[in-house]
Amino acid sequence: MGREVVSAVISSGTAEKKMNFPQFLVGMTTASSIVALSTFLTTGSIWTALAWTILSLIVLQIGYFVLVIRLIYGAGVEDAETSPRSVSAVRPGRRGGVRPRS
């Protein structure tokens, strides 16, 4: 079986950046580990560190969700802006071989 890689394409102006899912996962794990360690070293409480880590994971997931929604809807808006006349203004005489009624 082949290994599938889920990726997101971020379009900013003329440059496109790819973010693979494993890359996102490593970044998310690293960020949550840093939050957990720094909170534990600051407060000395495992439970406080766990609570802040869970909160940071929720914020990261919301941010990722917003990014994906922006990619989905942003692509449609950009396509519509680049071709404003996507529908022909000329009325066709025949549609699929069927003549319109007079």
ChimeraX attribute file (.defattr): number of C-alpha atoms within 10 A of each C-alpha:
attribute: neighborCount
match mode: 1-to-1
recipient: residues
	/A:1	3
	/A:2	4
	/A:3	5
	/A:4	6
	/A:5	9
	/A:6	9
	/A:7	13
	/A:8	16
	/A:9	13
	/A:10	17
	/A:11	14
	/A:12	8
	/A:13	6
	/A:14	5
	/A:15	7
	/A:16	9
	/A:17	10
	/A:18	11
	/A:19	12
	/A:20	13
	/A:21	13
	/A:22	12
	/A:23	11
	/A:24	14
	/A:25	11
	/A:26	11
	/A:27	12
	/A:28	16
	/A:29	12
	/A:30	12
	/A:31	15
	/A:32	20
	/A:33	14
	/A:34	13
	/A:35	20
	/A:36	22
	/A:37	15
	/A:38	13
	/A:39	20
	/A:40	17
	/A:41	12
	/A:42	11
	/A:43	11
	/A:44	12
	/A:45	11
	/A:46	13
	/A:47	13
	/A:48	15
	/A:49	21
	/A:50	17
	/A:51	13
	/A:52	16
	/A:53	20
	/A:54	15
	/A:55	14
	/A:56	17
	/A:57	17
	/A:58	12
	/A:59	12
	/A:60	15
	/A:61	13
	/A:62	12
	/A:63	12
	/A:64	13
	/A:65	12
	/A:66	12
	/A:67	14
	/A:68	15
	/A:69	12
	/A:70	13
	/A:71	15
	/A:72	13
	/A:73	10
	/A:74	15
	/A:75	14
	/A:76	11
	/A:77	10
	/A:78	11
	/A:79	11
	/A:80	12
	/A:81	11
	/A:82	9
	/A:83	9
	/A:84	8
	/A:85	9
	/A:86	10
	/A:87	7
	/A:88	7
	/A:89	7
	/A:90	6
	/A:91	7
	/A:92	8
	/A:93	10
	/A:94	9
	/A:95	9
	/A:96	6
	/A:97	7
	/A:98	8
	/A:99	9
	/A:100	9
	/A:101	4
	/A:102	3
